[in-house]
Amino acid sequence: MKLWLILRKYKHLKQLPLLKRFFGIEPQVFKLFICFASISLVLSGDVSLWQKNQTTTIVSKSSQSPTTIEQIAANITVKILAPEALGSGILWESYNSSYIVITNQHVLRAGEPPYYIQTPDGQIHHARILSNSHLDGYDIAILRFHAVHNFYQTARLGNLSTLAVGESVFAAGFPHNQENINFSVERSPDILPGLALKSGLVSIVLDKALEEGYQIGYTSDVQKGMSGGPLLNSKGEVVGINGKHAYPLWDAPDFYKDGSQPCPPLQKLITRSSLAIPMQKILQLTPPSTFLSEYDKRIPIKSSQPRIVVNSNQENGTKESIAQMQAEAELSKSCRELSQELDLSEVN
């Protein structure tokens, strides 16, 4: 466009015989000179503009902001669909374009296949169940999906042996509300709605697992739909899989996997606690590469530890209430009731 305007400007040169009379220059030659000069100016201007545009696309590498529990939960928690919303799941491990998701068996029983997984970016992936006979009798299900053009963060696992009564934990998942109930695969929203993060404290760590593998009790208000989601510690590590909420509708006693029954004081504490299956149980029951056997490789746990920021609205509890919780847990495991007149200083 610039070149055309310049040539139009000098179109009258062929009507200027003075160029030839005084300078010995043919108008056509002068036009040719102007043409080359104009092209040079246009190209140089375009190069400068390109360089300017390239400069604006460069992003300075500033230091990363601290990672929050909310960010970690949002990155590793997925929604299980069939095609309606069934529950939650955990992005457990990956290799190349293959991803493994952990959820509860009872989540899948709430719907019929085919099953789908909605990832944190809102994308929906077809999933298939991976069978493993070692998981029989546990409320654990394994799903796999492929995402060729997407990368998703996977969970870092915490250690059950370091989990203590009174420790802060955070339960993540997708509670069933009107927004989730009306959701379907066909809608394919751009973002993943409805993620909840419930803070709480560890109330009991059982010496042996209950039926279906449940072993961690905590005070977080786990709701229907959050089953299969992660239970995180304050380091952002996944220590368990949410599965049961407190005060179940049925008034039935719990049993250990060996068929024995908790004593009444311990049963009361279990009943008023939400329950999770330890992530270590999956590692114990499944040798490496069980689910990604065709690759014969499992992604190692990341060595870099992000700095975690815990929101101030978490349920920290006072030292007195935590001490009382610890005393009750210890006495309940010994089948003794916690007396209201108990001197906590003597217990500690």
Steps between C-alpha positions, in 0.01 A plus 500: 500500500782741586679427171185563295443838666859607433475408132172693468669800654768498230270408211526853358879462446452376146354845427810685624737544202713730716662189653646405166582860394690605815621169646508265201274253685214318332178509707479119477847468652408736783186300568705183515734663750208612715352151483816331634540763770139456608532122521805542722314737731194274522706189575706674765184629665343153499814346653497757777133430566564123509784548745274713717228235497752229586622699797151534645450123501801434722391428859748559777560198722405629841517289815201270542242588760453258791283198431176483696302198614215624281725503191625149565149367562368668184785355290468136608125457563279382214130434454369151417210492252283231343379727335340670803724610786575204731781613728862603518842352421873560541757540222741244639774440245582542132732391225505665158136558411356238739353602837387294798210618718415359843142510627259294711333186376167624630536812282499285187212289631285816499493498118538281197794498255632654288679716757653840435749720685483877500844648562577837664510678162140398433587239238309171505682173431366151445631267774519127550517298819823317577435177687727379778415199714713632787249782550205264555333582830624860495292803406756594235462522123760582236425684176723591209463761229717645224570869439743550212502880487453578870722476806353453847663514841491180704486449875793485738443231763531550873589236756235349727757428769565871552130593528410604853173567681434875508690563174336729243362330189303619198235298315436591136226392263181592315195498728173421329316830461255623240783610269661157508174306475404684182842446347539255212778398264326661206525847656881491519557823699820699471585477870451245774231636735416420858832392656483513880787495749406412858753554777509288814711306746600135520279339767626141490757286318392139550760234568334276241266567211124477513302325229578631152834641623391806700750597767522883534233696690477881479262787574467648149140530383515256209179507296345271243689538172837559668561126520812404306662841549832559677566551868807725522731589787638849558794421267266447207560125500213256447470276804164341425192460281174648629231235518260529794344798671433528871174384661384263223125459449511133589552412866724200444827419681831502317716192468869452442611310192583202720135482612550639851312804623623825661411544865213742579714806589699462179183435298357832622812683384492324163130582451549873541809509276530520124707206375774459238705213358877556532681548169770265630249219474501532120879490492499190722244319288636591158862440401670764282384523139182302564279757333747632244649162425526558126752773574670308784562825680350702781562874529713566810383739767617851417804607698423873502279594794284809433445745781150446639275775630209393718205737514431661834140373498608142562374320808815512708335454836644613831775314680245395763252357248776317312633358827150382589460344155829317539403376845161378376660318207749328730234399752256387231762270351542360853121458521460759772268800502638852532385643831388861507704547816815359336809705582664540159832595654516153656418334169779689325 
